[in-house]
């Protein structure tokens, strides 16, 4: 999940085509530490952006070198994209205030994600997940989060996983959703301390703390994430480049026949991610596209001699 760095922040913004946006995101992630940058691309429907329908946003914890940024963008997407780079200083309160404005409840299958002021909108047969906008990105409004929730719901119609792992948990929304739906142990990790604290608070708020264990970790590199054995359901809603790098580790901790949900992807990212996980002997089950973001449902093969469920 995308997080804005704590404290004073600076933001890079530029409009470009979808393919250029994916290349710029990957280039920035390759050249900055994850603790210093938060970056993503969004489909932009503004009337004056017909020829450039994607917005790239990158948040920095310190004032970045604009010349370096323009050079990186130029290498990724050409000089015209570099000329469109705009960097500005923002106050932390601006991000929170903007995030809190106008957030309506989000429905994804049985899940209804809402703020504390709209608890009464949860129906009798819905699973309400209360998430407030915060410095950790993930209120359920993003297409990648909604895609993951939808796929989790689809899996629930086929089987009930016994152990669940959420990598890059952000606000903890996906871990909470799995815990509330399946009532099984869920392990979650995030590299950012602010996200971990936010996710723990949200787990308590949603009466899921007894099922969800959240740790600060890079990928799956934490003893708490490894001691439970392998997982029947693995979810990772991050970005294409880290997903490809994590492919061997995520498949290794997945049990035979496990479902693997991957998101935070632009449509142009899909071939590379499917290839990376296909090289680890997993197969694409389904693809879901919501508001310019793609979620992939992959599956690890069962043990030889055993038939896959579903």
Secondary structure as UniProt FT lines:
FT   STRAND          9..16
FT   HELIX           18..31
FT   TURN            34..36
FT   STRAND          37..43
FT   HELIX           47..49
FT   TURN            50..51
FT   STRAND          54..60
FT   HELIX           66..77
FT   HELIX           79..83
FT   STRAND          86..90
FT   HELIX           92..100
FT   TURN            101..102
FT   STRAND          106..108
FT   TURN            109..110
FT   STRAND          111..114
FT   HELIX           116..121
FT   TURN            124..125
FT   STRAND          127..130
FT   HELIX           143..158
FT   STRAND          163..167
FT   TURN            170..171
FT   HELIX           173..182
FT   STRAND          185..190
FT   HELIX           193..205
FT   TURN            206..207
FT   TURN            209..211
FT   STRAND          212..216
FT   TURN            219..220
FT   HELIX           223..226
FT   TURN            227..228
FT   STRAND          231..237
FT   HELIX           240..253
FT   STRAND          254..265
FT   HELIX           267..269
FT   HELIX           270..278
FT   TURN            279..281
FT   STRAND          282..290
FT   TURN            291..292
FT   STRAND          293..300
FT   TURN            304..305
//
